[in-house]
């Protein structure tokens, strides 16, 4: 049985290939959080890459949302025309209200 946290750390150090190597946490050689905070230029390349990856992930999501709203609008305008019999621009109230509410209150 492990008696204290020091014994736990000592036990973790005995694990071959464990997370602690020589008293320091093994990492990829990157700067620690304090060093990144003190010197933002250390992490400038990673921040730029993360920004590019975020934009690359959000562009397809935004395009999918646009296609989803376009398809929904097409169907709701048809519903306003055929079922409700609304004409002269009034049929556009159906998607404006229903899609607007669904986007505003997820």
C-alpha positions as CSV (number, residue, x, y, z in Angstrom):
1,X,0.0,0.0,0.0
2,X,1.2,3.5,-0.9
3,X,1.5,5.7,2.2
4,X,1.9,9.2,0.8
5,X,2.0,11.2,-2.4
6,X,5.8,11.0,-2.4
7,X,5.6,7.3,-2.5
8,X,3.2,7.5,-5.4
9,X,5.5,9.7,-7.4
10,X,8.4,7.3,-6.6
11,X,6.3,4.4,-7.8
12,X,5.4,6.2,-11.0
13,X,9.1,6.9,-11.7
14,X,9.8,3.2,-11.6
15,X,7.4,2.5,-14.5
16,X,9.5,1.9,-17.6
17,X,8.5,4.5,-20.2
18,X,6.2,6.2,-17.7
19,X,5.2,9.8,-17.8
20,X,8.0,11.0,-15.5
21,X,11.6,10.8,-16.6
22,X,14.3,11.9,-14.1
23,X,11.9,14.0,-12.1
24,X,10.5,16.0,-15.0
25,X,7.4,15.3,-17.0
26,X,8.2,13.9,-20.4
27,X,7.1,16.2,-23.2
28,X,7.8,16.8,-26.8
29,X,10.5,19.4,-25.9
30,X,8.0,22.2,-26.2
31,X,7.9,25.2,-24.0
32,X,6.0,25.0,-20.7
33,X,2.8,27.1,-20.1
34,X,4.7,29.6,-18.0
35,X,7.4,30.1,-20.7
36,X,4.7,30.6,-23.4
37,X,3.0,33.2,-21.2
38,X,6.2,35.0,-20.5
39,X,7.5,35.0,-24.1
40,X,4.6,34.8,-26.6
41,X,7.1,34.5,-29.5
42,X,8.0,31.0,-28.4
43,X,4.6,29.8,-29.3
44,X,3.9,32.0,-32.4
45,X,4.3,29.2,-34.9
46,X,1.9,26.9,-33.0
47,X,-0.7,29.6,-32.7
48,X,-0.5,30.4,-36.4
49,X,-1.0,26.7,-37.2
50,X,-3.9,26.3,-34.8
51,X,-5.6,29.4,-36.4
52,X,-5.2,27.9,-39.8
53,X,-6.5,24.5,-38.7
54,X,-9.5,26.2,-37.0
55,X,-10.4,28.1,-40.2
56,X,-9.9,24.9,-42.2
57,X,-12.4,23.1,-39.9
58,X,-15.0,26.0,-39.8
59,X,-15.2,26.6,-43.5
60,X,-16.8,23.2,-44.4
61,X,-19.0,23.5,-41.3
62,X,-20.2,27.0,-42.5
63,X,-20.8,25.7,-46.0
64,X,-22.8,22.8,-44.7
65,X,-24.9,25.2,-42.6
66,X,-25.6,27.4,-45.7
67,X,-26.7,24.3,-47.7
68,X,-28.9,23.2,-44.8
69,X,-30.6,26.6,-44.5
70,X,-31.0,26.8,-48.3
71,X,-32.7,23.5,-48.5
72,X,-34.9,24.3,-45.5
73,X,-35.9,27.6,-47.0
74,X,-36.8,26.0,-50.3
75,X,-39.1,23.5,-48.6
76,X,-40.7,26.0,-46.3
77,X,-41.4,28.5,-49.1
78,X,-43.0,25.7,-51.1
79,X,-45.1,24.9,-48.0
80,X,-46.2,28.6,-47.7
81,X,-47.2,28.6,-51.4
82,X,-48.9,25.3,-51.7
83,X,-50.4,24.5,-48.4
84,X,-51.0,28.0,-46.9
85,X,-51.7,29.6,-50.2
86,X,-49.7,32.7,-49.4
87,X,-48.5,34.8,-52.3
88,X,-46.8,38.2,-53.1
89,X,-43.8,37.6,-50.8
90,X,-45.8,36.5,-47.8
91,X,-44.6,32.9,-48.3
92,X,-41.1,34.0,-47.2
93,X,-42.4,34.6,-43.7
94,X,-42.6,30.9,-43.1
95,X,-38.8,30.2,-43.4
96,X,-37.9,33.5,-41.9
97,X,-39.8,32.8,-38.7
98,X,-39.3,29.0,-38.4
99,X,-35.6,29.0,-39.4
100,X,-34.9,32.2,-37.5
101,X,-36.3,30.7,-34.3
102,X,-34.5,27.4,-34.8
103,X,-31.1,29.2,-35.2
104,X,-31.8,31.7,-32.4
105,X,-32.9,29.1,-29.9
106,X,-30.9,25.9,-30.4
